[in-house]
Amino acid sequence: MTLVEDVYLFSNSEIGTFQGCPRKWWLAWFRGLTPRLKEVQGPRSTGTRIHIALGELYVLGGSAEKAIVALNTAQMIDLSALRAQLEFDEDLDLRVAKLQSDFALEHIMLEGYLEWIQETGIDASLEVVGVEQYLEVDFPMHLPHDPQKVKLIGKIDSRVRSRVTGRRLFIDHKTVQSVRDVTLNMNRQMLHYHLLEQMTTAPGEPRCDGALYNMLRKVKRTRAAKPTYYARVPIDHNSHQIASYRSQIYGIIARIIEAHAYFRNRPANAVEQMQHQVAAPARPSRECSWCPFLQVCTMFDDGSRVEAALEDLYEIKDPLSYYGAREKEGEHEQAQ
């Protein structure tokens, strides 16, 4: 749960999860369930490992060498996890071969990207000015039925500044099928960062003006492949967009708090009797194909022993662990 000492802590991830599928929110955020087996194969895992690697490039003292080492390390960790999880599986060798194919693609992507930024000089004017900062700020809400305080939280990976224009930008990395993504300007993660920074910096203090996306295509760049393989896309958000985002999440957060109250006011065993259908119904979409709860989702609706399946396949983990919100309480500056 994200209710900590009578304070709700809301990240962009939780808000987006509830908006996308309330049932997924109920499982991942309210109940804190996560798969027992670590997923190490597929597009999402490739994206995670590339993001880890580039995280060692866009930091103070970052370098191409550190990025390559980070990728190798992430790959070896995931390979070890796969071997440990499927030690007695008859398809282990096939799964390992598939994972190593993913690894080969990732090296091609990363090494090609490093060559691209060197050849184009596209990073020459960028200076890293901030890395991995946790932000937390009060988010006033008027909810008489639930008077707990609300805070917005987020962890910003990197900020860069242009040596030419002086503009500051959030930077993010995306592994994609095509570098042409018409939805980038709708990305709520960066709007969330903008709102957090706007609410935590005093007038006149430097803040980011926009976002900078590194786009890396998931392609091995064979003779049959056609460029473009890499792109850098700047996206600006004006004050109207940030204000609109704030209004939208106000309504979403209000609905999440209502769902929290619904579940808290029922006996524990009621959760196991599909009471979630009222406050957190499933919302099927194409994104279900990469949901960690895909294999059990329909069991909630067909009378199956879904709780037994949850116990076998999932474990409880603090959904705020990524942000370090509980551990960092009192260590970071809080905007009041």
C-alpha positions in Angstrom: 0.0 0.0 0.0 1.1 3.6 -0.5 -0.5 4.9 2.7 2.4 5.5 5.0 1.8 6.9 8.5 -1.5 8.4 7.4 0.1 10.0 4.3 -0.7 8.9 0.8 2.4 8.9 -1.5 1.4 8.9 -5.2 3.9 8.3 -8.0 3.3 8.7 -11.7 3.5 4.9 -11.9 0.7 4.3 -9.4 -1.5 7.0 -11.0 -0.9 5.6 -14.5 -1.5 2.0 -13.4 -4.9 2.8 -11.9 -5.9 4.8 -14.9 -4.9 2.0 -17.2 -6.4 -0.9 -15.2 -7.8 -0.7 -11.7 -7.5 -4.4 -11.2 -3.7 -4.3 -11.9 -3.5 -1.4 -9.4 -5.4 -3.4 -6.8 -3.0 -6.3 -7.2 0.3 -4.4 -7.6 -0.2 -1.3 -5.5 -2.9 -2.1 -2.9 -1.9 -5.7 -2.3 1.7 -5.2 -3.2 2.0 -8.4 -5.3 4.9 -9.0 -7.6 5.9 -12.2 -9.6 8.0 -14.7 -7.6 10.0 -15.4 -10.8 11.9 -12.4 -12.2 11.0 -11.8 -15.8 14.3 -11.5 -17.8 13.2 -12.0 -21.4 11.2 -9.9 -23.8 11.0 -6.3 -24.9 10.4 -4.9 -21.4 13.5 -6.6 -20.0 15.6 -5.4 -22.9 14.4 -1.9 -22.3 15.3 -2.2 -18.6 18.8 -3.4 -19.3 19.5 -0.7 -21.9 18.1 1.9 -19.5 20.5 0.7 -16.8 23.4 0.9 -19.2 22.6 4.4 -20.4 22.1 5.4 -16.8 25.9 5.0 -16.4 26.5 7.3 -19.4 24.3 10.3 -18.3 25.7 10.7 -14.8 28.5 12.9 -13.4 31.6 11.1 -14.5 29.7 8.8 -16.8 31.4 7.1 -19.8 30.9 4.7 -22.6 33.1 2.1 -20.9 30.9 2.3 -17.7 27.8 1.9 -19.8 29.1 -1.3 -21.5 30.1 -2.7 -18.1 26.7 -1.9 -16.7 25.0 -3.7 -19.5 27.2 -6.8 -19.1 26.6 -6.8 -15.4 22.8 -6.5 -15.8 22.8 -9.3 -18.4 24.8 -11.7 -16.1 22.5 -11.0 -13.2 19.5 -11.8 -15.4 21.1 -14.9 -16.8 21.9 -16.2 -13.3 18.3 -15.5 -12.3 17.0 -17.5 -15.3 19.2 -20.4 -14.5 18.3 -20.4 -10.8 14.5 -20.1 -11.5 14.4 -22.8 -14.2 17.2 -25.1 -12.9 15.1 -28.2 -13.5 13.1 -27.0 -16.5 13.5 -29.2 -19.6 13.4 -26.1 -21.7 16.2 -24.3 -19.8 18.7 -24.6 -22.7 16.2 -23.1 -25.1 15.4 -20.3 -22.8 19.1 -19.5 -22.2 19.7 -19.4 -26.0 16.8 -17.0 -26.4 18.0 -14.8 -23.7 21.5 -14.7 -25.1 20.0 -13.7 -28.4 18.4 -10.8 -26.6 21.8 -10.0 -25.1 23.4 -9.9 -28.5 20.7 -7.5 -29.7 21.3 -5.2 -26.7 25.0 -5.0 -27.3 24.4 -4.1 -30.9 21.9 -1.4 -29.9 24.2 0.1 -27.2 27.4 0.0 -29.1 25.7 1.5 -32.2 24.3 4.3 -30.0 27.7 5.0 -28.6 29.1 5.2 -32.1 26.2 7.4 -33.2 26.7 10.0 -30.5 30.5 10.1 -31.2 30.0 10.5 -34.9 27.3 13.1 -34.7 28.8 15.0 -31.7 25.2 15.3 -30.5 26.3 15.1 -26.8 29.0 17.6 -27.1 26.8 20.5 -25.9 25.2 18.6 -23.0 26.3 18.8 -19.4 24.8 16.5 -16.7 23.6 18.7 -13.9 21.6 16.3 -11.7 21.2 12.6 -11.2 18.8 10.3 -9.4 16.9 12.7 -7.2 14.0 11.8 -5.1 11.3 14.5 -4.9 8.3 14.7 -2.6 5.8 17.5 -2.2 2.5 18.2 -0.6 -0.5 17.9 -2.9 -3.5 19.6 -1.2 -6.8 17.8 -1.7 -10.2 18.5 -0.1 -11.6 15.1 0.6 -13.8 15.3 3.7 -14.4 11.6 3.8 -10.6 10.8 3.9 -8.6 13.6 5.6 -5.2 12.0 5.3 -2.5 14.1 3.7 -1.5 13.5 0.0 2.0 13.9 -1.4 3.3 13.4 -4.9 6.6 11.6 -5.2 9.0 10.8 -8.0 12.6 9.8 -8.7 14.2 11.7 -11.6 17.1 9.8 -13.2 19.1 12.6 -14.9 18.9 16.3 -15.8 21.1 17.8 -18.5 21.9 21.4 -19.5 22.7 22.7 -22.9 26.0 24.6 -22.9 24.7 26.6 -25.9 21.3 27.7 -24.7 21.5 27.1 -21.0 18.2 25.2 -21.1 17.8 22.3 -18.6 16.1 19.1 -19.7 15.0 15.8 -18.2 16.5 12.9 -20.2 15.0 9.5 -20.7 15.8 6.5 -22.9 13.3 4.4 -24.9 13.9 1.2 -26.9 11.4 1.2 -29.7 10.4 -0.5 -33.0 10.3 2.9 -34.7 12.0 6.2 -33.7 8.9 8.0 -34.9 6.6 8.1 -31.9 3.7 10.6 -32.2 2.7 10.1 -28.6 5.9 11.3 -26.9 4.4 14.7 -26.2 1.7 12.9 -24.3 4.1 11.1 -22.0 2.8 11.6 -18.4 6.0 10.6 -16.7 7.7 13.8 -17.9 4.7 15.9 -17.1 4.8 14.4 -13.6 8.5 15.4 -13.3 7.7 18.9 -14.5 4.9 19.3 -11.9 7.1 18.0 -9.1 9.9 20.3 -10.0 7.6 23.3 -10.4 6.2 22.7 -6.9 9.6 22.1 -5.3 11.6 25.0 -6.7 11.3 28.6 -5.7 10.6 31.3 -8.3 13.9 32.2 -10.0 15.6 28.9 -9.3 16.7 26.9 -12.3 14.3 24.2 -13.4 13.9 22.0 -16.5 12.2 23.4 -19.6 11.4 20.1 -21.3 12.3 16.5 -21.9 14.9 14.9 -24.1 14.3 11.4 -25.4 16.9 9.1 -26.7 15.3 6.6 -29.1 17.0 3.3 -29.8 15.5 0.9 -32.3 15.4 -2.8 -31.4 17.1 -3.9 -34.6 20.3 -5.8 -35.3 21.2 -3.4 -38.2 21.8 -6.2 -40.7 22.0 -5.4 -44.4 18.2 -5.9 -44.6 17.6 -3.4 -41.9 16.8 0.2 -42.9 17.9 3.3 -40.9 17.1 5.4 -38.9 18.3 3.5 -35.9 18.7 6.3 -33.4 17.1 9.6 -32.8 16.9 12.3 -30.2 13.6 14.0 -29.7 13.1 17.2 -27.5 9.6 17.7 -26.1 8.5 20.9 -24.3 5.6 21.3 -21.9 4.1 24.7 -21.3 2.4 26.0 -18.2 -1.1 25.1 -19.6 -0.1 21.5 -20.1 1.3 21.2 -16.6 -1.8 22.8 -15.1 -4.0 20.4 -17.1 -2.0 17.4 -15.9 -2.4 18.6 -12.3 -6.2 18.8 -12.6 -6.4 15.4 -14.3 -4.4 13.6 -11.6 -6.4 15.3 -8.9 -9.4 13.4 -10.1 -7.6 10.2 -10.6 -6.0 10.4 -7.1 -9.5 11.1 -5.6 -10.7 7.8 -7.2 -7.7 5.9 -5.9 -8.3 7.1 -2.4 -12.0 6.1 -2.7 -10.8 2.6 -3.7 -8.3 2.5 -0.7 -11.2 3.4 1.6 -13.5 0.7 0.0 -10.9 -2.0 0.7 -9.8 -0.8 4.2 -13.4 -0.8 5.4 -14.0 -4.5 4.6 -12.9 -7.5 6.6 -9.7 -9.1 5.3 -11.4 -12.2 3.9 -13.7 -10.1 1.8 -10.8 -9.2 -0.4 -10.5 -12.8 -1.3 -14.2 -13.0 -2.3 -13.9 -10.8 -5.4 -15.1 -7.6 -3.7 -12.5 -5.8 -5.8 -14.9 -6.1 -8.8 -16.8 -3.1 -7.5 -13.9 -0.7 -6.8 -11.2 -2.0 -9.1 -12.6 -3.8 -12.2 -10.4 -5.1 -14.9 -9.9 -2.9 -18.0 -8.7 -5.1 -20.8 -6.6 -3.6 -23.5 -3.6 -4.4 -25.8 -1.3 -3.7 -22.9 -2.6 -6.8 -21.1 0.0 -8.8 -23.2 2.8 -7.6 -21.0 1.0 -7.3 -17.7 2.6 -9.4 -14.9 -0.9 -10.6 -13.9 -1.9 -11.8 -17.3 -1.9 -15.5 -16.4 -4.3 -15.0 -13.5 -6.5 -12.1 -14.6 -9.4 -14.1 -16.0 -9.3 -16.4 -13.0 -11.0 -13.7 -11.0 -14.0 -13.9 -13.3 -14.5 -17.6 -14.0 -14.7 -19.1 -10.5 -11.2 -20.5 -10.4 -9.2 -20.8 -7.2 -7.4 -17.6 -8.0 -6.1 -16.9 -4.4 -4.2 -20.2 -4.5 -2.7 -19.2 -7.8 -1.6 -15.9 -6.4 0.0 -17.6 -3.4 2.0 -19.9 -5.8 3.0 -17.3 -8.4 3.4 -14.0 -6.5 5.0 -12.6 -3.4 4.4 -9.4 -1.4 6.9 -6.5 -2.1 6.7 -2.9 -1.1 5.6 -1.0 -4.3 7.5 2.1 -3.0 10.8 0.3 -2.8 12.0 1.7 -6.2 11.5 5.2 -4.9 13.1 4.5 -1.5 10.3 6.6 0.0 10.2 4.8 3.2 13.9 4.4 3.7 14.6 8.0 2.7 12.0 9.5 5.0 13.6 12.3 6.9 16.8 12.1 4.7 15.6 14.1 1.8 14.3 17.7 1.7 10.6 17.9 1.7 8.8 20.9 0.1 6.2 22.2 2.5 
